[in-house]
Amino acid sequence: MREDIGKLILRIMLGGMMLFHGIDKALHGITFIKGLIVKQGLPEELAYGVYIGEILAPLFLILGWKSRFWAGIIAFNMLVAFYLIQVANLLKVGDNGAWAVEVTMFYLLTAISIMFLGSGKYAVMKG
């Protein structure tokens, strides 16, 4: 039972925190992301995938519906974000003494953890 509560907390935490990023993009647009995508020589339409990784995936993760799959989507989203924005900061320390990529890595590694752990008992559909 304690493990299932831990999995629920992990899902709600990751999904809830990631959802704030998605809501911000829904309200303010993704022009910045489109620019990063185009700069890499890719079609700007790929930037719309951020809505899947930061709105749909977090919502389904919170519900616990196919959590392993949706956590994988978030992990992929964070790998892309790391590549587009953070790769140059991998070996840097931020202004407050923290690892410069710690937030990105926190989301990425939490998503990977959920991929291994699954939903737990308290979920719409385990997995």
C-alpha positions as CSV (number, residue, x, y, z in Angstrom):
1,M,0.0,0.0,0.0
2,R,2.8,2.5,0.9
3,E,4.4,1.8,-2.5
4,D,1.2,2.5,-4.3
5,I,0.8,5.8,-2.4
6,G,4.4,6.7,-3.3
7,K,3.6,6.0,-7.0
8,L,0.5,8.2,-6.8
9,I,2.5,11.0,-5.2
10,L,5.2,10.7,-7.9
11,R,2.6,10.8,-10.7
12,I,0.7,13.7,-9.3
13,M,3.9,15.7,-8.6
14,L,5.4,15.2,-12.1
15,G,2.1,15.6,-13.9
16,G,1.0,18.6,-11.9
17,M,4.3,20.4,-12.2
18,M,4.6,19.7,-15.9
19,L,1.1,20.8,-16.5
20,F,2.0,24.3,-15.4
21,H,4.5,24.5,-18.2
22,G,1.8,23.3,-20.7
23,I,-0.8,25.8,-19.5
24,D,1.8,28.6,-19.8
25,K,2.4,27.5,-23.4
26,A,-1.3,27.3,-24.1
27,L,-1.8,30.8,-22.8
28,H,1.3,32.5,-24.3
29,G,2.1,30.4,-27.4
30,I,5.1,28.4,-28.5
31,T,6.8,30.9,-30.8
32,F,10.1,30.4,-28.9
33,I,9.9,26.7,-29.3
34,K,9.1,27.0,-33.0
35,G,12.2,29.2,-33.4
36,L,14.4,26.5,-31.7
37,I,13.0,23.8,-33.9
38,V,13.5,25.8,-37.1
39,K,17.0,26.7,-36.0
40,Q,17.7,22.9,-36.0
41,G,16.5,22.6,-39.6
42,L,13.3,20.9,-38.7
43,P,9.7,21.9,-39.6
44,E,8.2,24.3,-37.1
45,E,5.0,22.1,-36.9
46,L,7.0,19.7,-34.7
47,A,6.8,22.3,-31.9
48,Y,3.1,21.5,-31.5
49,G,4.2,18.2,-29.9
50,V,5.0,20.2,-26.8
51,Y,1.2,20.3,-26.1
52,I,1.2,16.5,-26.0
53,G,4.2,16.3,-23.7
54,E,3.1,19.2,-21.4
55,I,-0.7,19.0,-21.4
56,L,-2.0,15.6,-22.5
57,A,0.7,13.5,-21.0
58,P,0.6,15.2,-17.5
59,L,-3.2,14.9,-17.4
60,F,-3.2,11.2,-18.2
61,L,-0.3,10.6,-15.9
62,I,-2.2,12.2,-13.0
63,L,-5.1,10.0,-13.7
64,G,-2.8,7.0,-13.9
65,W,-4.1,6.0,-17.4
66,K,-1.3,4.1,-19.2
67,S,1.2,5.9,-17.0
68,R,4.3,4.1,-18.4
69,F,3.4,5.3,-21.9
70,W,2.7,8.9,-20.9
71,A,5.7,9.1,-18.6
72,G,7.7,8.0,-21.7
73,I,6.2,10.9,-23.7
74,I,7.2,13.3,-20.9
75,A,10.7,11.8,-20.9
76,F,11.0,12.2,-24.6
77,N,9.7,15.8,-24.3
78,M,12.4,16.5,-21.7
79,L,15.2,14.9,-23.9
80,V,14.1,17.3,-26.7
81,A,14.1,20.2,-24.3
82,F,17.5,19.3,-23.0
83,Y,18.9,19.1,-26.6
84,L,17.3,22.3,-27.7
85,I,18.0,24.5,-24.7
86,Q,20.2,22.9,-22.0
87,V,22.9,20.8,-23.7
88,A,25.4,23.6,-23.4
89,N,24.8,23.8,-19.6
90,L,25.5,20.2,-18.9
91,L,28.7,20.8,-17.0
92,K,27.7,24.2,-15.5
93,V,26.6,25.5,-12.2
94,G,23.7,28.0,-12.0
95,D,23.7,31.3,-10.3
96,N,22.5,29.8,-7.0
97,G,25.0,27.0,-6.9
98,A,22.7,24.3,-8.3
99,W,23.4,22.2,-11.4
100,A,22.3,24.3,-14.3
101,V,20.2,21.5,-15.8
102,E,18.8,20.2,-12.5
103,V,15.1,21.0,-13.3
104,T,15.3,19.4,-16.7
105,M,17.0,16.3,-15.3
106,F,14.5,16.2,-12.4
107,Y,11.6,16.0,-14.8
108,L,13.4,13.5,-17.1
109,L,14.6,11.1,-14.4
110,T,11.2,11.3,-12.6
111,A,9.5,10.4,-15.8
112,I,11.9,7.5,-16.4
113,S,11.3,6.3,-12.8
114,I,7.5,6.2,-13.5
115,M,8.2,4.3,-16.7
116,F,9.8,1.6,-14.6
117,L,7.4,1.7,-11.6
118,G,4.1,2.0,-13.4
119,S,0.9,3.5,-12.1
120,G,0.4,1.7,-8.9
121,K,-2.9,0.7,-7.3
122,Y,-4.5,4.1,-7.4
123,A,-5.0,4.7,-11.1
124,V,-7.7,4.6,-13.7
125,M,-5.8,1.9,-15.6
126,K,-2.6,0.4,-14.3
127,G,0.4,0.3,-16.5
